[in-house]
Amino acid sequence: MLYLRLVYESFQFAWQALRSNLLRTVLSLLGVTIGIFAIISVFTIVDSLERSIRDSMSFVGERIIYVEKFPWIFSDHSDVPWWKFMQRPPATMREYKYMEEQLENAEGVALVSRRGGNTFKHRNNSMSGIMLQGVTKDFNKVAEVPIEEGRFFTQQEVDGSRNVIIVGAEVAENLFPNSSAVGGDIRIRGQKFKVIGVMEKQGAGLFEGMPTNDKNAYVPFGAFGKMFAGGPRGIQPVLMIKGLVDDVGLQNLEYEVKGKMRTVRGLKPYQEDNFAINRSEMMADAIGEMFSIIGIAGWVIGGFSILVGGFGIANIMFVSVKERTNIIGIQKSLGAKNFFILFQFLFESVFLSLIGGGVGILLVSLITFIPMGTLEIILTPGNILLGLGVSVVIGVLSGIIPAVIASHLDPVIAIRSK
């Protein structure tokens, strides 16, 4: 009960200070409000951007290793001349079958070829700018292929290189506006393909031109090869290998893939790798590093405002100690301990800081209602707790010195003060 009464009295003192000097208090808390608003708004927008970018790049997949000619991050291979990358051989069907049989740390292996900018036709309807991919039978084990209507390829269709196709939702809507696309025919480069599946609608990504399943289509790998030439100057396939869930960081899979690729390509111990191993985590790490820098900038910008606000709250507390010196003396003469006085002023300082921080968070929440196209701004509970936590820390730091001074006042001298 003593602590509850202490909190209640501290709350009364803080509220009285807020009401009696409203303009002074508001101006002093403005720095905390602006600072919390700057930090939390930056973090909220950064989190929303990062989430949207990661969602837009879902086509990269999770726990997937890509074996191809070029590395995604060239800074790690700055000592290798560019022409050596060009001379590297692309992945082959023989290598795909070897990896499929030999790998022990893989959940699935697929060989994929891609070609963008394709035009699909159905009767009088046509659509351009479609990404067409030729895939092997276990592609749906490696990458996500969310079928809404129809089915995925059968083993016989892939082995026989049959002209069957799975299309995205936008492709189906444009070519088959008044009927189901499943069972219909689509012409691609003069060849007719039968639609056996339609994928779920994914929606627009954050950046225009980012690949999405809506403008995507899959055909068996052999059927793709009948339309597009392969080889060094043609379409070059990529090996996609999905790791096991318990393989943290895909380290076991990466070591195994590297060894198997060197074996199947007959590389001697002294020869360097003629392939690149890229992981989906590389892109995620690059995105994380970029946004961490933006987050630091938010801390720096908001930190100056919070510093000003902290001095403002400290000023309020020093004035409050001066105005209530007589009351402090009476409290101590009636038996109030030093920690009671200390807690009283600290609570008042934290309460005032929380008001400023709460207003800043409220302003950030208003940003979430502003329409920003495909970018959805969400104020997460984590950012709310961060804002309140920073406000508490600022309140403690701003009020600790005035509170210590108040708690160590001599009761006789304090009572006689005016």
Residue pairs with C-beta under 8 A, 6 or more apart in sequence:
6 340
6 343
6 344
6 347
7 347
9 344
10 343
10 344
10 345
10 347
10 348
10 351
11 347
11 351
13 320
13 324
13 344
13 348
14 347
14 348
14 351
14 352
17 25
17 316
17 320
17 348
17 352
18 25
18 352
18 355
21 316
21 319
24 316
25 316
25 352
27 312
28 309
28 312
28 313
28 315
28 316
28 352
29 309
29 312
29 313
29 352
29 353
29 355
29 356
29 359
30 309
30 312
30 356
31 305
31 306
31 307
31 308
31 309
31 310
31 311
31 312
31 356
32 305
32 306
32 309
32 310
32 312
32 313
32 353
32 356
32 357
32 360
32 391
32 394
33 309
33 356
33 357
33 359
33 360
33 363
34 302
34 305
34 309
34 360
35 302
35 303
35 304
35 305
35 306
35 307
35 308
35 309
35 360
36 302
36 306
36 356
36 357
36 360
36 361
36 387
36 390
36 391
37 302
37 360
37 361
37 363
37 364
38 298
38 301
38 302
38 305
39 298
39 299
39 301
39 302
39 303
39 306
39 386
39 387
39 390
40 360
40 361
40 364
40 379
40 383
40 384
40 386
40 387
41 298
41 363
41 364
41 367
42 294
42 295
42 297
42 298
42 301
42 302
43 295
43 298
43 383
43 386
44 364
44 367
44 368
44 377
44 378
44 379
44 380
44 383
45 367
45 377
46 291
46 294
46 295
46 298
47 378
47 380
47 383
48 375
48 376
48 377
48 378
49 206
49 291
49 375
50 287
50 288
50 291
51 378
52 205
52 206
52 374
52 375
52 376
53 206
53 207
53 287
54 284
54 287
55 205
55 206
56 205
56 206
56 207
56 210
56 212
57 210
57 283
58 144
59 143
59 211
59 212
59 213
59 216
60 280
60 283
61 142
61 143
61 144
61 240
61 242
61 280
62 280
63 107
63 242
63 243
63 244
63 245
63 247
63 250
63 280
64 142
64 143
64 240
64 241
64 242
64 243
64 279
64 280
65 240
65 241
65 242
65 243
65 250
65 253
65 254
65 257
65 277
65 278
65 279
66 238
66 239
66 240
66 241
66 277
66 278
66 279
66 280
67 91
67 238
67 239
67 241
67 257
67 261
67 275
67 276
67 277
67 278
68 90
68 91
68 236
68 238
68 239
68 275
68 276
68 278
69 85
69 86
69 88
69 89
69 90
69 236
69 275
69 276
70 85
70 276
71 77
71 85
71 276
71 278
72 276
72 278
72 282
72 283
73 282
73 286
77 276
85 276
87 274
88 274
88 275
88 276
89 232
89 265
89 274
90 230
90 232
90 236
90 237
90 238
91 111
91 236
91 237
91 238
91 239
91 275
92 237
93 111
93 221
94 264
95 239
95 261
95 264
95 265
96 109
96 110
96 111
96 136
96 237
96 239
98 260
98 264
99 106
99 109
99 239
99 241
99 257
99 260
99 261
99 264
100 109
100 138
102 260
103 109
103 241
103 253
103 256
103 257
103 260
104 256
105 243
105 244
105 247
105 252
105 253
105 256
106 241
106 242
106 243
106 244
106 253
106 256
107 141
107 142
107 242
107 243
107 244
107 245
108 138
108 141
108 142
108 241
108 242
109 136
109 138
109 142
109 239
109 240
109 241
109 242
110 135
110 136
110 138
110 139
110 141
110 142
110 143
110 239
110 240
110 241
111 135
111 136
111 221
111 237
111 238
111 239
111 240
112 133
112 134
112 135
112 136
112 139
112 221
112 237
112 238
112 239
112 240
113 133
113 134
113 221
113 224
113 225
113 228
113 230
113 235
113 236
113 237
113 238
114 131
114 132
114 133
114 134
114 235
114 238
115 131
115 132
115 133
115 224
115 228
115 235
116 129
116 130
116 131
116 132
117 128
117 129
117 130
118 128
118 129
118 130
118 131
118 132
118 188
118 189
118 217
119 126
119 127
119 128
119 130
119 188
120 126
120 127
120 130
120 167
120 171
120 175
120 186
120 187
120 188
120 217
121 175
121 186
121 187
121 188
122 175
122 176
122 184
122 185
122 186
122 187
125 174
125 175
125 176
125 177
126 175
127 170
127 171
127 174
127 175
129 215
130 168
130 171
130 215
130 216
130 217
131 211
131 215
131 216
131 217
132 188
132 217
132 218
132 219
132 224
133 216
133 217
133 218
133 219
133 224
134 218
134 219
134 220
134 221
134 222
134 223
134 224
134 225
134 228
134 237
135 153
135 218
135 219
135 220
135 221
136 158
136 220
136 221
137 153
137 155
137 158
137 159
139 145
139 218
139 240
140 152
141 242
142 240
142 241
142 242
143 240
145 152
145 166
145 199
145 213
145 218
146 199
146 200
146 213
147 166
147 197
147 198
147 199
147 200
148 169
148 198
148 199
148 200
148 201
149 180
149 181
149 182
149 197
149 198
150 166
150 182
150 195
150 196
150 197
150 198
151 196
151 197
152 166
152 197
153 164
153 166
153 196
153 218
153 220
156 162
157 164
157 196
157 220
158 220
158 221
158 222
159 222
160 220
160 222
161 220
161 221
161 222
161 223
161 225
161 226
162 220
162 223
163 191
163 192
163 193
163 194
163 219
163 223
164 193
164 194
164 195
164 196
164 219
164 220
164 223
165 186
165 188
165 193
165 194
165 195
165 196
165 217
165 218
165 219
166 195
166 196
166 197
166 198
166 199
166 217
166 218
166 219
167 175
167 181
167 186
167 195
167 197
167 198
167 199
167 216
167 217
168 198
168 199
168 202
168 212
168 213
168 214
168 215
168 216
168 217
169 198
169 199
169 200
169 201
169 202
169 213
169 214
170 201
170 214
170 215
171 181
171 214
171 215
171 216
171 217
172 181
172 195
172 198
175 181
175 184
175 186
176 184
180 198
181 195
181 198
182 195
182 196
182 197
182 198
183 194
183 195
184 194
184 195
185 192
185 193
185 194
185 195
186 192
186 193
186 194
186 195
187 193
188 227
189 227
191 226
191 227
193 219
193 223
199 213
199 214
199 216
200 213
201 214
202 212
202 213
202 214
203 212
203 214
203 374
204 212
204 214
204 374
205 211
205 212
205 374
206 374
206 375
221 237
224 235
228 234
228 235
229 235
230 236
230 237
241 253
241 257
243 250
243 252
243 253
244 252
244 253
247 253
249 281
250 279
250 281
254 277
254 279
257 277
258 273
258 277
261 273
261 275
262 273
265 274
265 275
267 273
267 274
306 390
306 394
309 353
309 356
309 394
310 353
310 394
310 397
310 398
311 398
313 349
313 352
313 353
313 356
313 394
313 395
313 398
313 399
314 349
314 398
314 399
314 401
314 402
316 349
316 352
317 345
317 348
317 349
317 398
317 399
317 402
317 403
318 402
320 345
320 348
320 402
321 328
321 345
321 402
321 405
321 406
324 406
325 409
325 414
325 417
326 414
326 415
326 417
326 418
328 341
328 406
328 409
328 411
328 414
329 409
329 410
329 411
329 412
329 413
329 414
329 415
329 416
329 417
330 415
331 340
331 341
332 341
332 409
332 411
332 414
333 411
333 412
333 415
338 407
338 408
339 407
341 403
341 406
341 407
341 409
342 403
342 404
342 406
342 407
343 403
344 403
344 406
345 399
345 402
345 403
345 406
345 407
346 395
346 396
346 399
346 400
346 403
348 399
349 395
349 396
349 398
349 399
349 400
349 402
349 403
350 391
350 392
350 395
350 396
350 399
351 395
352 395
353 391
353 392
353 394
353 395
353 398
354 388
354 391
354 392
354 395
356 391
357 387
357 388
357 390
357 391
357 394
358 388
358 391
360 387
361 379
361 384
361 387
361 388
364 379
364 383
364 387
365 379
367 377
367 379
368 377
368 378
368 379
370 377
